[in-house]
Amino acid sequence: MSLAQLIQQKLSDAFNPSHIEVECESHRHNVPAGSEMHFRVVLVSDAFCNVRKVQRHQKVYAVLADEMAGPIHALALHLYTDAEWAGQAPASPQCMGGSKG
């Protein structure tokens, strides 16, 4: 199982999302080919109802604590309730670090 698949499984189990996207964006960064370190997550769940943005992030970080302590270097989170979800989340900016800049 890839790290992206593991992230998706853990978040699906914890939040019962109506929509989830987990995208490995490591290829867009200055890392070795095949790395799984940079991820973009779009998660839509009513588990976020009446939960402030910072608390939503904290909930996700808690579920992914082992991965955040190890292989995950960067995690872009786009967290919505069903009522907030407009069908699209912002794209990640281009990496300007390392040899990409």
C-alpha positions in Angstrom: 0.0 0.0 0.0 1.4 3.4 -0.9 1.6 6.2 1.6 -1.1 8.1 -0.3 -3.4 5.0 0.0 -2.7 4.7 3.7 -3.5 8.4 4.3 -6.8 8.0 2.3 -7.7 4.9 4.3 -7.0 6.4 7.7 -8.9 9.7 6.9 -11.8 7.7 5.4 -12.1 5.6 8.5 -11.9 8.6 10.8 -14.1 11.1 9.1 -16.5 9.1 6.8 -16.1 11.7 4.0 -18.5 12.4 1.2 -15.5 13.4 -0.9 -11.8 12.7 -0.5 -8.7 13.3 -2.6 -5.2 12.5 -1.6 -2.6 13.5 -4.1 1.1 12.9 -3.8 2.8 16.1 -5.0 6.4 15.0 -4.3 7.2 15.0 -8.0 6.7 18.8 -8.0 9.5 19.2 -5.4 13.2 18.8 -5.2 13.2 15.3 -3.8 14.4 11.9 -5.2 12.2 10.3 -7.9 9.5 8.1 -6.4 9.5 9.9 -3.1 6.2 10.1 -1.1 6.7 13.2 1.1 4.5 16.0 -0.1 0.7 15.6 -0.1 -2.4 17.5 -0.9 -5.6 16.4 0.8 -9.2 17.5 0.0 -11.6 16.2 2.6 -15.3 16.9 2.8 -17.0 15.6 5.9 -19.8 16.7 8.2 -17.5 15.7 11.0 -16.2 19.3 10.5 -19.6 20.9 11.2 -19.2 23.7 13.9 -15.4 23.0 14.0 -13.0 25.9 13.4 -10.4 25.7 10.7 -7.5 25.2 13.1 -9.3 22.5 15.0 -10.1 20.7 11.7 -6.4 20.6 10.9 -5.6 19.4 14.4 -8.1 16.5 14.0 -6.4 15.4 10.7 -2.9 15.8 12.2 -4.0 13.5 15.1 -5.2 10.8 12.8 -2.0 11.0 10.8 0.3 11.5 13.8 2.6 8.5 12.9 2.9 9.6 9.3 3.5 13.3 10.3 6.3 12.1 12.6 7.9 10.1 9.8 7.5 10.1 6.1 5.3 13.2 5.5 7.3 16.4 5.0 4.4 18.6 3.8 0.6 18.3 4.0 -1.7 20.8 2.2 -5.1 20.5 3.8 -8.4 21.6 2.2 -11.1 20.7 4.7 -14.8 21.4 4.2 -18.2 20.4 5.4 -20.8 19.2 2.8 -22.5 22.7 3.0 -19.1 24.5 2.4 -18.0 22.2 -0.5 -18.2 23.9 -3.9 -16.8 21.0 -5.8 -13.3 22.3 -6.2 -10.4 23.1 -3.9 -7.5 25.5 -4.7 -4.5 24.1 -6.5 -1.1 23.9 -4.8 1.4 26.6 -5.7 4.5 25.7 -7.7 7.5 24.7 -5.6 10.2 27.3 -5.6 12.6 25.6 -3.2 15.9 23.8 -4.0 16.8 23.5 -7.6 13.2 24.4 -8.6 13.8 28.1 -7.8 
